[in-house]
Amino acid sequence: MKNTVKRVLLLLIVMFTFSSCEIIGDIFKAGMSVGIFLVIAVIVFIIFIISKIGGKK
């Protein structure tokens, strides 16, 4: 029970100290960075596979 009360108090403190717009903005920035990284990783993987297939002539 005490652990739950501590979590609720911590959540309330975080909610009052941070602006909701700032938190949403940070989440979108992190999501965009991860998305760009994944797209680049997939493109590199596809190029790697194509080069391996094309190199076996």
C-alpha distance matrix in Angstrom:
0.0 3.8 5.4 5.2 6.4 8.8 10.0 10.8 12.5 14.4 15.5 16.8 18.6 20.2 21.2 22.9 24.6 26.1 28.6 28.0 31.6 31.3 28.4 30.3 33.4 31.8 30.5 34.0 35.6 33.6 34.3 38.0 38.2 36.7 39.0 42.1 41.3 41.0 44.2 46.1 44.8 46.0 49.4 49.9 49.0 51.5 54.2 53.6 54.0 57.1 58.6 58.1 59.7 62.6 63.2 64.2 67.7
3.8 0.0 3.8 5.4 5.1 6.2 8.7 9.9 10.6 12.3 14.2 15.4 16.5 18.4 19.9 21.3 22.5 24.4 27.2 27.1 30.7 30.0 27.3 29.6 32.5 30.7 29.8 33.5 34.8 32.8 33.9 37.5 37.5 36.3 38.8 41.6 40.8 40.8 44.1 45.7 44.5 46.0 49.3 49.6 49.0 51.7 54.1 53.5 54.2 57.3 58.6 58.2 60.0 62.7 63.3 64.4 67.9
5.4 3.8 0.0 3.8 5.5 5.1 6.3 8.7 10.0 10.6 12.3 14.3 15.4 16.5 18.3 20.2 21.2 22.5 25.4 25.1 28.5 27.7 24.7 27.0 29.8 27.8 26.7 30.4 31.6 29.4 30.5 34.1 34.0 32.7 35.3 38.1 37.2 37.2 40.5 42.1 40.8 42.3 45.6 45.9 45.2 47.9 50.4 49.7 50.4 53.6 54.8 54.4 56.3 59.0 59.5 60.6 64.1
5.2 5.4 3.8 0.0 3.8 5.4 5.1 6.2 8.6 9.8 10.5 12.3 14.3 15.3 16.4 18.5 20.0 21.2 23.7 23.0 26.6 26.1 23.2 25.1 28.2 26.6 25.3 28.9 30.5 28.5 29.3 32.9 33.2 31.9 34.2 37.2 36.6 36.4 39.6 41.5 40.4 41.7 44.9 45.5 44.9 47.4 49.9 49.5 50.1 53.1 54.6 54.3 56.0 58.6 59.4 60.5 64.0
6.4 5.1 5.5 3.8 0.0 3.8 5.4 5.1 6.2 8.5 9.8 10.6 12.3 14.2 15.3 16.6 18.3 20.1 22.7 22.5 26.1 25.8 23.2 25.4 28.4 27.0 26.2 29.8 31.3 29.7 30.7 34.2 34.6 33.7 36.0 38.8 38.4 38.5 41.6 43.4 42.6 44.0 47.1 47.7 47.3 49.8 52.3 52.0 52.8 55.7 57.1 57.0 58.7 61.3 62.0 63.3 66.7
8.8 6.2 5.1 5.4 3.8 0.0 3.8 5.5 5.2 6.1 8.5 9.9 10.6 12.3 14.2 15.5 16.5 18.3 21.3 21.4 24.9 24.0 21.5 24.1 26.8 25.0 24.5 28.2 29.3 27.6 29.0 32.4 32.5 31.7 34.3 36.9 36.3 36.7 39.9 41.4 40.6 42.2 45.3 45.7 45.5 48.1 50.4 50.0 51.0 53.9 55.2 55.1 57.0 59.4 60.1 61.5 64.9
10.0 8.7 6.3 5.1 5.4 3.8 0.0 3.8 5.5 5.1 6.1 8.6 9.9 10.5 12.1 14.3 15.4 16.4 19.2 18.8 22.3 21.5 18.7 21.0 23.8 22.1 21.2 24.9 26.2 24.4 25.6 29.1 29.3 28.4 30.8 33.6 33.1 33.3 36.4 38.1 37.3 38.8 41.9 42.5 42.2 44.7 47.1 46.8 47.7 50.6 52.0 51.9 53.7 56.2 56.9 58.3 61.7
10.8 9.9 8.7 6.2 5.1 5.5 3.8 0.0 3.8 5.4 5.0 6.2 8.6 9.9 10.4 12.4 14.3 15.5 17.9 17.4 21.1 20.9 18.2 20.4 23.5 22.3 21.5 25.0 26.6 25.3 26.3 29.7 30.3 29.6 31.8 34.6 34.5 34.7 37.6 39.5 39.0 40.4 43.3 44.2 44.0 46.3 48.7 48.7 49.6 52.3 53.8 54.0 55.6 58.0 58.9 60.4 63.7
12.5 10.6 10.0 8.6 6.2 5.2 5.5 3.8 0.0 3.8 5.4 5.1 6.2 8.6 9.8 10.7 12.3 14.3 17.1 17.4 21.0 20.5 18.4 21.0 23.8 22.6 22.4 25.9 27.2 26.1 27.6 30.7 31.2 30.8 33.2 35.8 35.7 36.3 39.1 40.8 40.4 42.1 44.9 45.6 45.7 48.1 50.3 50.3 51.4 54.1 55.4 55.7 57.5 59.8 60.6 62.2 65.5
14.4 12.3 10.6 9.8 8.5 6.1 5.1 5.4 3.8 0.0 3.8 5.4 5.1 6.2 8.6 10.0 10.6 12.2 15.3 15.7 19.2 18.1 15.8 18.7 21.2 19.5 19.5 23.1 24.1 22.9 24.6 27.7 27.9 27.6 30.2 32.6 32.3 33.1 36.0 37.5 37.1 38.9 41.7 42.3 42.4 45.0 47.0 47.0 48.2 50.9 52.2 52.5 54.4 56.6 57.3 59.0 62.3
15.5 14.2 12.3 10.5 9.8 8.5 6.1 5.0 5.4 3.8 0.0 3.8 5.5 5.1 6.1 8.7 10.0 10.7 13.2 12.9 16.5 15.9 13.4 15.9 18.7 17.5 17.1 20.6 22.0 21.0 22.3 25.5 26.1 25.8 28.0 30.6 30.7 31.2 34.0 35.7 35.5 37.1 39.8 40.7 40.8 43.1 45.3 45.6 46.6 49.2 50.6 51.0 52.8 54.9 55.9 57.6 60.8
16.8 15.4 14.3 12.3 10.6 9.9 8.6 6.2 5.1 5.4 3.8 0.0 3.8 5.4 5.0 6.2 8.6 10.2 12.4 12.6 16.3 16.2 14.3 16.8 19.6 19.0 19.0 22.2 23.8 23.2 24.6 27.5 28.4 28.4 30.5 33.0 33.3 34.0 36.6 38.4 38.5 40.0 42.5 43.6 43.9 46.1 48.2 48.6 49.8 52.2 53.6 54.2 55.9 58.0 59.0 60.8 64.0
18.6 16.5 15.4 14.3 12.3 10.6 9.9 8.6 6.2 5.1 5.5 3.8 0.0 3.8 5.5 5.3 6.1 8.6 11.6 12.8 16.2 15.3 13.9 17.1 19.3 18.3 18.9 22.3 23.2 22.7 24.6 27.4 27.8 28.2 30.5 32.7 32.9 34.0 36.6 38.1 38.2 40.1 42.5 43.3 43.8 46.2 48.1 48.4 49.8 52.2 53.5 54.1 56.0 58.0 58.8 60.8 64.0
20.2 18.4 16.5 15.3 14.2 12.3 10.5 9.9 8.6 6.2 5.1 5.4 3.8 0.0 3.8 5.5 5.2 6.0 9.2 10.1 13.3 12.1 10.4 13.6 15.7 14.5 15.2 18.6 19.4 18.9 20.9 23.6 24.0 24.4 26.8 28.9 29.2 30.3 32.8 34.3 34.5 36.4 38.7 39.6 40.2 42.5 44.4 44.8 46.2 48.6 49.8 50.6 52.4 54.3 55.2 57.2 60.4
21.2 19.9 18.3 16.4 15.3 14.2 12.1 10.4 9.8 8.6 6.1 5.0 5.5 3.8 0.0 3.8 5.7 5.7 7.5 7.7 11.3 11.2 9.7 12.3 14.9 14.6 15.0 18.0 19.5 19.4 20.9 23.5 24.5 25.0 26.9 29.2 29.9 30.8 33.1 34.9 35.3 36.9 39.2 40.3 41.0 43.0 45.0 45.7 46.9 49.1 50.6 51.5 53.1 55.0 56.1 58.1 61.1
22.9 21.3 20.2 18.5 16.6 15.5 14.3 12.4 10.7 10.0 8.7 6.2 5.3 5.5 3.8 0.0 3.8 5.8 7.4 9.1 12.4 12.2 11.8 14.6 16.6 16.6 17.7 20.4 21.6 22.0 23.7 26.0 27.0 27.8 29.7 31.7 32.6 33.8 35.9 37.5 38.2 39.9 42.0 43.1 44.0 46.0 47.8 48.6 50.0 52.1 53.5 54.5 56.2 57.9 59.0 61.2 64.1
24.6 22.5 21.2 20.0 18.3 16.5 15.4 14.3 12.3 10.6 10.0 8.6 6.1 5.2 5.7 3.8 0.0 3.8 6.7 9.4 12.0 10.8 10.8 14.1 15.5 15.0 16.6 19.5 20.0 20.3 22.6 24.7 25.2 26.4 28.5 30.2 30.9 32.5 34.6 35.9 36.6 38.6 40.5 41.4 42.5 44.7 46.3 47.0 48.7 50.7 51.9 52.9 54.9 56.4 57.4 59.7 62.6
26.1 24.4 22.5 21.2 20.1 18.3 16.4 15.5 14.3 12.2 10.7 10.2 8.6 6.0 5.7 5.8 3.8 0.0 3.7 6.2 8.5 7.1 7.0 10.4 11.7 11.3 13.1 15.7 16.3 16.9 19.1 21.0 21.8 23.0 25.0 26.7 27.6 29.1 31.1 32.5 33.4 35.2 37.1 38.1 39.3 41.3 42.9 43.8 45.4 47.4 48.6 49.8 51.6 53.1 54.2 56.5 59.4
28.6 27.2 25.4 23.7 22.7 21.3 19.2 17.9 17.1 15.3 13.2 12.4 11.6 9.2 7.5 7.4 6.7 3.7 0.0 3.8 5.4 5.2 6.5 8.8 10.0 10.9 12.7 14.6 15.5 16.9 18.6 20.2 21.5 23.0 24.5 26.1 27.5 29.0 30.6 32.1 33.4 35.0 36.7 38.0 39.3 41.0 42.6 43.8 45.4 47.1 48.5 49.9 51.5 52.9 54.2 56.5 59.3
28.0 27.1 25.1 23.0 22.5 21.4 18.8 17.4 17.4 15.7 12.9 12.6 12.8 10.1 7.7 9.1 9.4 6.2 3.8 0.0 3.8 5.4 5.2 6.2 8.5 10.0 10.7 12.5 14.3 15.5 16.6 18.4 20.1 21.3 22.4 24.4 26.0 27.0 28.6 30.5 31.7 33.0 34.8 36.4 37.4 39.0 40.9 42.1 43.4 45.1 46.7 48.0 49.5 51.0 52.4 54.7 57.4
31.6 30.7 28.5 26.6 26.1 24.9 22.3 21.1 21.0 19.2 16.5 16.3 16.2 13.3 11.3 12.4 12.0 8.5 5.4 3.8 0.0 3.8 5.5 5.2 6.0 8.6 9.9 10.6 12.2 14.2 15.2 16.3 18.3 20.0 20.8 22.4 24.3 25.6 26.7 28.6 30.1 31.4 32.9 34.6 36.0 37.3 39.0 40.5 41.9 43.3 44.9 46.5 47.9 49.2 50.7 53.1 55.7
31.3 30.0 27.7 26.1 25.8 24.0 21.5 20.9 20.5 18.1 15.9 16.2 15.3 12.1 11.2 12.2 10.8 7.1 5.2 5.4 3.8 0.0 3.8 5.5 5.1 6.2 8.7 10.0 10.5 12.3 14.2 15.3 16.5 18.4 19.8 21.1 22.7 24.4 25.8 27.2 28.6 30.3 31.8 33.2 34.6 36.3 37.8 39.0 40.7 42.3 43.6 45.1 46.8 48.0 49.3 51.8 54.5
28.4 27.3 24.7 23.2 23.2 21.5 18.7 18.2 18.4 15.8 13.4 14.3 13.9 10.4 9.7 11.8 10.8 7.0 6.5 5.2 5.5 3.8 0.0 3.8 5.4 5.1 6.2 8.7 9.9 10.7 12.3 14.2 15.5 16.6 18.2 20.1 21.3 22.6 24.4 26.0 27.1 28.6 30.5 31.8 32.9 34.7 36.5 37.5 39.0 40.8 42.2 43.5 45.1 46.6 47.9 50.2 53.0
30.3 29.6 27.0 25.1 25.4 24.1 21.0 20.4 21.0 18.7 15.9 16.8 17.1 13.6 12.3 14.6 14.1 10.4 8.8 6.2 5.2 5.5 3.8 0.0 3.8 5.4 5.1 6.3 8.6 9.9 10.5 12.2 14.3 15.4 16.3 18.3 20.0 21.0 22.4 24.4 25.6 26.8 28.6 30.3 31.4 32.8 34.7 36.0 37.3 38.9 40.6 42.0 43.3 44.8 46.3 48.6 51.2
33.4 32.5 29.8 28.2 28.4 26.8 23.8 23.5 23.8 21.2 18.7 19.6 19.3 15.7 14.9 16.6 15.5 11.7 10.0 8.5 6.0 5.1 5.4 3.8 0.0 3.8 5.4 5.2 6.2 8.6 9.8 10.5 12.3 14.3 15.1 16.5 18.4 19.9 21.0 22.7 24.3 25.7 27.1 28.7 30.2 31.6 33.1 34.6 36.2 37.6 39.1 40.7 42.2 43.4 44.8 47.3 49.9
31.8 30.7 27.8 26.6 27.0 25.0 22.1 22.3 22.6 19.5 17.5 19.0 18.3 14.5 14.6 16.6 15.0 11.3 10.9 10.0 8.6 6.2 5.1 5.4 3.8 0.0 3.8 5.4 5.0 6.1 8.5 9.8 10.6 12.3 14.1 15.4 16.6 18.4 20.0 21.3 22.6 24.4 26.0 27.2 28.6 30.4 31.9 33.0 34.7 36.4 37.6 39.1 40.8 42.1 43.3 45.8 48.5
30.5 29.8 26.7 25.3 26.2 24.5 21.2 21.5 22.4 19.5 17.1 19.0 18.9 15.2 15.0 17.7 16.6 13.1 12.7 10.7 9.9 8.7 6.2 5.1 5.4 3.8 0.0 3.8 5.5 5.2 6.1 8.6 10.0 10.6 12.1 14.3 15.4 16.4 18.3 20.1 21.0 22.4 24.4 25.8 26.8 28.5 30.4 31.4 32.8 34.6 36.2 37.4 38.9 40.5 41.8 44.1 46.8
34.0 33.5 30.4 28.9 29.8 28.2 24.9 25.0 25.9 23.1 20.6 22.2 22.3 18.6 18.0 20.4 19.5 15.7 14.6 12.5 10.6 10.0 8.7 6.3 5.2 5.4 3.8 0.0 3.8 5.4 4.9 6.0 8.5 9.8 10.2 12.1 14.1 15.1 16.2 18.2 19.7 20.8 22.4 24.2 25.4 26.8 28.5 30.0 31.3 32.8 34.4 36.0 37.3 38.6 40.2 42.6 45.1
35.6 34.8 31.6 30.5 31.3 29.3 26.2 26.6 27.2 24.1 22.0 23.8 23.2 19.4 19.5 21.6 20.0 16.3 15.5 14.3 12.2 10.5 9.9 8.6 6.2 5.0 5.5 3.8 0.0 3.8 5.4 5.1 6.2 8.7 9.8 10.6 12.4 14.3 15.4 16.7 18.4 20.1 21.3 22.7 24.4 26.0 27.3 28.6 30.4 31.9 33.1 34.8 36.5 37.6 38.9 41.4 44.0
33.6 32.8 29.4 28.5 29.7 27.6 24.4 25.3 26.1 22.9 21.0 23.2 22.7 18.9 19.4 22.0 20.3 16.9 16.9 15.5 14.2 12.3 10.7 9.9 8.6 6.1 5.2 5.4 3.8 0.0 3.8 5.5 5.1 6.2 8.5 10.0 10.7 12.3 14.3 15.6 16.5 18.4 20.2 21.2 22.5 24.5 26.0 26.9 28.6 30.5 31.7 33.0 34.8 36.2 37.3 39.7 42.5
34.3 33.9 30.5 29.3 30.7 29.0 25.6 26.3 27.6 24.6 22.3 24.6 24.6 20.9 20.9 23.7 22.6 19.1 18.6 16.6 15.2 14.2 12.3 10.5 9.8 8.5 6.1 4.9 5.4 3.8 0.0 3.8 5.4 5.2 6.0 8.6 9.9 10.5 12.2 14.3 15.2 16.4 18.4 20.0 20.9 22.5 24.4 25.6 26.9 28.6 30.2 31.5 33.0 34.5 35.9 38.1 40.8
38.0 37.5 34.1 32.9 34.2 32.4 29.1 29.7 30.7 27.7 25.5 27.5 27.4 23.6 23.5 26.0 24.7 21.0 20.2 18.4 16.3 15.3 14.2 12.2 10.5 9.8 8.6 6.0 5.1 5.5 3.8 0.0 3.8 5.5 5.0 6.1 8.5 9.8 10.5 12.3 14.1 15.4 16.6 18.4 19.9 21.2 22.7 24.3 25.8 27.1 28.6 30.3 31.7 32.9 34.4 36.9 39.4
38.2 37.5 34.0 33.2 34.6 32.5 29.3 30.3 31.2 27.9 26.1 28.4 27.8 24.0 24.5 27.0 25.2 21.8 21.5 20.1 18.3 16.5 15.5 14.3 12.3 10.6 10.0 8.5 6.2 5.1 5.4 3.8 0.0 3.8 5.4 5.2 6.2 8.7 10.1 10.8 12.3 14.4 15.6 16.6 18.4 20.2 21.4 22.5 24.5 26.0 27.1 28.7 30.5 31.6 32.8 35.4 38.0
36.7 36.3 32.7 31.9 33.7 31.7 28.4 29.6 30.8 27.6 25.8 28.4 28.2 24.4 25.0 27.8 26.4 23.0 23.0 21.3 20.0 18.4 16.6 15.4 14.3 12.3 10.6 9.8 8.7 6.2 5.2 5.5 3.8 0.0 3.8 5.5 5.1 6.2 8.7 10.0 10.4 12.3 14.3 15.3 16.3 18.4 20.0 20.9 22.4 24.4 25.7 26.9 28.6 30.1 31.3 33.6 36.4
39.0 38.8 35.3 34.2 36.0 34.3 30.8 31.8 33.2 30.2 28.0 30.5 30.5 26.8 26.9 29.7 28.5 25.0 24.5 22.4 20.8 19.8 18.2 16.3 15.1 14.1 12.1 10.2 9.8 8.5 6.0 5.0 5.4 3.8 0.0 3.8 5.4 5.1 6.2 8.7 9.8 10.6 12.4 14.3 15.3 16.6 18.5 19.9 21.1 22.7 24.4 25.8 27.1 28.5 30.1 32.4 35.0
42.1 41.6 38.1 37.2 38.8 36.9 33.6 34.6 35.8 32.6 30.6 33.0 32.7 28.9 29.2 31.7 30.2 26.7 26.1 24.4 22.4 21.1 20.1 18.3 16.5 15.4 14.3 12.1 10.6 10.0 8.6 6.1 5.2 5.5 3.8 0.0 3.8 5.5 5.2 6.2 8.6 10.0 10.7 12.4 14.2 15.5 16.7 18.3 20.1 21.3 22.6 24.5 26.0 26.9 28.4 31.0 33.5
41.3 40.8 37.2 36.6 38.4 36.3 33.1 34.5 35.7 32.3 30.7 33.3 32.9 29.2 29.9 32.6 30.9 27.6 27.5 26.0 24.3 22.7 21.3 20.0 18.4 16.6 15.4 14.1 12.4 10.7 9.9 8.5 6.2 5.1 5.4 3.8 0.0 3.8 5.5 5.2 6.1 8.7 10.0 10.6 12.2 14.3 15.5 16.4 18.4 20.1 21.1 22.5 24.5 25.7 26.7 29.2 32.0
41.0 40.8 37.2 36.4 38.5 36.7 33.3 34.7 36.3 33.1 31.2 34.0 34.0 30.3 30.8 33.8 32.5 29.1 29.0 27.0 25.6 24.4 22.6 21.0 19.9 18.4 16.4 15.1 14.3 12.3 10.5 9.8 8.7 6.2 5.1 5.5 3.8 0.0 3.8 5.4 5.0 6.1 8.6 9.8 10.4 12.3 14.2 15.1 16.4 18.3 19.9 21.0 22.5 24.1 25.5 27.6 30.4
44.2 44.1 40.5 39.6 41.6 39.9 36.4 37.6 39.1 36.0 34.0 36.6 36.6 32.8 33.1 35.9 34.6 31.1 30.6 28.6 26.7 25.8 24.4 22.4 21.0 20.0 18.3 16.2 15.4 14.3 12.2 10.5 10.1 8.7 6.2 5.2 5.5 3.8 0.0 3.8 5.4 5.2 6.2 8.7 9.9 10.7 12.4 14.2 15.4 16.6 18.4 20.1 21.3 22.4 24.2 26.5 28.9
46.1 45.7 42.1 41.5 43.4 41.4 38.1 39.5 40.8 37.5 35.7 38.4 38.1 34.3 34.9 37.5 35.9 32.5 32.1 30.5 28.6 27.2 26.0 24.4 22.7 21.3 20.1 18.2 16.7 15.6 14.3 12.3 10.8 10.0 8.7 6.2 5.2 5.4 3.8 0.0 3.8 5.5 5.1 6.2 8.6 9.9 10.6 12.2 14.3 15.4 16.4 18.4 20.1 20.9 22.2 24.9 27.4
44.8 44.5 40.8 40.4 42.6 40.6 37.3 39.0 40.4 37.1 35.5 38.5 38.2 34.5 35.3 38.2 36.6 33.4 33.4 31.7 30.1 28.6 27.1 25.6 24.3 22.6 21.0 19.7 18.4 16.5 15.2 14.1 12.3 10.4 9.8 8.6 6.1 5.0 5.4 3.8 0.0 3.8 5.5 5.2 6.1 8.7 10.0 10.4 12.3 14.3 15.3 16.5 18.4 19.9 20.9 23.2 26.0
46.0 46.0 42.3 41.7 44.0 42.2 38.8 40.4 42.1 38.9 37.1 40.0 40.1 36.4 36.9 39.9 38.6 35.2 35.0 33.0 31.4 30.3 28.6 26.8 25.7 24.4 22.4 20.8 20.1 18.4 16.4 15.4 14.4 12.3 10.6 10.0 8.7 6.1 5.2 5.5 3.8 0.0 3.8 5.5 5.0 6.1 8.6 9.7 10.5 12.3 14.1 15.3 16.5 18.1 19.7 21.8 24.5
49.4 49.3 45.6 44.9 47.1 45.3 41.9 43.3 44.9 41.7 39.8 42.5 42.5 38.7 39.2 42.0 40.5 37.1 36.7 34.8 32.9 31.8 30.5 28.6 27.1 26.0 24.4 22.4 21.3 20.2 18.4 16.6 15.6 14.3 12.4 10.7 10.0 8.6 6.2 5.1 5.5 3.8 0.0 3.8 5.4 5.1 6.2 8.6 10.0 10.6 12.2 14.3 15.4 16.3 18.0 20.6 22.8
49.9 49.6 45.9 45.5 47.7 45.7 42.5 44.2 45.6 42.3 40.7 43.6 43.3 39.6 40.3 43.1 41.4 38.1 38.0 36.4 34.6 33.2 31.8 30.3 28.7 27.2 25.8 24.2 22.7 21.2 20.0 18.4 16.6 15.3 14.3 12.4 10.6 9.8 8.7 6.2 5.2 5.5 3.8 0.0 3.8 5.5 5.1 6.1 8.7 9.9 10.5 12.3 14.3 15.2 16.2 18.9 21.4
49.0 49.0 45.2 44.9 47.3 45.5 42.2 44.0 45.7 42.4 40.8 43.9 43.8 40.2 41.0 44.0 42.5 39.3 39.3 37.4 36.0 34.6 32.9 31.4 30.2 28.6 26.8 25.4 24.4 22.5 20.9 19.9 18.4 16.3 15.3 14.2 12.2 10.4 9.9 8.6 6.1 5.0 5.4 3.8 0.0 3.8 5.5 5.0 6.2 8.6 9.9 10.6 12.4 14.1 15.2 17.3 20.2
51.5 51.7 47.9 47.4 49.8 48.1 44.7 46.3 48.1 45.0 43.1 46.1 46.2 42.5 43.0 46.0 44.7 41.3 41.0 39.0 37.3 36.3 34.7 32.8 31.6 30.4 28.5 26.8 26.0 24.5 22.5 21.2 20.2 18.4 16.6 15.5 14.3 12.3 10.7 9.9 8.7 6.1 5.1 5.5 3.8 0.0 3.8 5.4 5.1 6.1 8.5 9.9 10.6 12.1 14.0 16.0 18.5
54.2 54.1 50.4 49.9 52.3 50.4 47.1 48.7 50.3 47.0 45.3 48.2 48.1 44.4 45.0 47.8 46.3 42.9 42.6 40.9 39.0 37.8 36.5 34.7 33.1 31.9 30.4 28.5 27.3 26.0 24.4 22.7 21.4 20.0 18.5 16.7 15.5 14.2 12.4 10.6 10.0 8.6 6.2 5.1 5.5 3.8 0.0 3.8 5.5 5.1 6.1 8.6 9.9 10.3 11.9 14.6 16.8
53.6 53.5 49.7 49.5 52.0 50.0 46.8 48.7 50.3 47.0 45.6 48.6 48.4 44.8 45.7 48.6 47.0 43.8 43.8 42.1 40.5 39.0 37.5 36.0 34.6 33.0 31.4 30.0 28.6 26.9 25.6 24.3 22.5 20.9 19.9 18.3 16.4 15.1 14.2 12.2 10.4 9.7 8.6 6.1 5.0 5.4 3.8 0.0 3.8 5.5 5.2 6.2 8.7 9.9 10.5 12.9 15.7
54.0 54.2 50.4 50.1 52.8 51.0 47.7 49.6 51.4 48.2 46.6 49.8 49.8 46.2 46.9 50.0 48.7 45.4 45.4 43.4 41.9 40.7 39.0 37.3 36.2 34.7 32.8 31.3 30.4 28.6 26.9 25.8 24.5 22.4 21.1 20.1 18.4 16.4 15.4 14.3 12.3 10.5 10.0 8.7 6.2 5.1 5.5 3.8 0.0 3.8 5.5 5.1 6.2 8.5 9.9 11.4 14.2
57.1 57.3 53.6 53.1 55.7 53.9 50.6 52.3 54.1 50.9 49.2 52.2 52.2 48.6 49.1 52.1 50.7 47.4 47.1 45.1 43.3 42.3 40.8 38.9 37.6 36.4 34.6 32.8 31.9 30.5 28.6 27.1 26.0 24.4 22.7 21.3 20.1 18.3 16.6 15.4 14.3 12.3 10.6 9.9 8.6 6.1 5.1 5.5 3.8 0.0 3.8 5.4 5.1 5.9 8.4 10.4 12.4
58.6 58.6 54.8 54.6 57.1 55.2 52.0 53.8 55.4 52.2 50.6 53.6 53.5 49.8 50.6 53.5 51.9 48.6 48.5 46.7 44.9 43.6 42.2 40.6 39.1 37.6 36.2 34.4 33.1 31.7 30.2 28.6 27.1 25.7 24.4 22.6 21.1 19.9 18.4 16.4 15.3 14.1 12.2 10.5 9.9 8.5 6.1 5.2 5.5 3.8 0.0 3.8 5.5 5.1 5.8 8.8 11.0
58.1 58.2 54.4 54.3 57.0 55.1 51.9 54.0 55.7 52.5 51.0 54.2 54.1 50.6 51.5 54.5 52.9 49.8 49.9 48.0 46.5 45.1 43.5 42.0 40.7 39.1 37.4 36.0 34.8 33.0 31.5 30.3 28.7 26.9 25.8 24.5 22.5 21.0 20.1 18.4 16.5 15.3 14.3 12.3 10.6 9.9 8.6 6.2 5.1 5.4 3.8 0.0 3.8 5.5 5.2 6.7 9.9
59.7 60.0 56.3 56.0 58.7 57.0 53.7 55.6 57.5 54.4 52.8 55.9 56.0 52.4 53.1 56.2 54.9 51.6 51.5 49.5 47.9 46.8 45.1 43.3 42.2 40.8 38.9 37.3 36.5 34.8 33.0 31.7 30.5 28.6 27.1 26.0 24.5 22.5 21.3 20.1 18.4 16.5 15.4 14.3 12.4 10.6 9.9 8.7 6.2 5.1 5.5 3.8 0.0 3.8 5.5 5.8 8.3
62.6 62.7 59.0 58.6 61.3 59.4 56.2 58.0 59.8 56.6 54.9 58.0 58.0 54.3 55.0 57.9 56.4 53.1 52.9 51.0 49.2 48.0 46.6 44.8 43.4 42.1 40.5 38.6 37.6 36.2 34.5 32.9 31.6 30.1 28.5 26.9 25.7 24.1 22.4 20.9 19.9 18.1 16.3 15.2 14.1 12.1 10.3 9.9 8.5 5.9 5.1 5.5 3.8 0.0 3.8 5.6 6.6
63.2 63.3 59.5 59.4 62.0 60.1 56.9 58.9 60.6 57.3 55.9 59.0 58.8 55.2 56.1 59.0 57.4 54.2 54.2 52.4 50.7 49.3 47.9 46.3 44.8 43.3 41.8 40.2 38.9 37.3 35.9 34.4 32.8 31.3 30.1 28.4 26.7 25.5 24.2 22.2 20.9 19.7 18.0 16.2 15.2 14.0 11.9 10.5 9.9 8.4 5.8 5.2 5.5 3.8 0.0 3.8 5.7
64.2 64.4 60.6 60.5 63.3 61.5 58.3 60.4 62.2 59.0 57.6 60.8 60.8 57.2 58.1 61.2 59.7 56.5 56.5 54.7 53.1 51.8 50.2 48.6 47.3 45.8 44.1 42.6 41.4 39.7 38.1 36.9 35.4 33.6 32.4 31.0 29.2 27.6 26.5 24.9 23.2 21.8 20.6 18.9 17.3 16.0 14.6 12.9 11.4 10.4 8.8 6.7 5.8 5.6 3.8 0.0 3.8
67.7 67.9 64.1 64.0 66.7 64.9 61.7 63.7 65.5 62.3 60.8 64.0 64.0 60.4 61.1 64.1 62.6 59.4 59.3 57.4 55.7 54.5 53.0 51.2 49.9 48.5 46.8 45.1 44.0 42.5 40.8 39.4 38.0 36.4 35.0 33.5 32.0 30.4 28.9 27.4 26.0 24.5 22.8 21.4 20.2 18.5 16.8 15.7 14.2 12.4 11.0 9.9 8.3 6.6 5.7 3.8 0.0
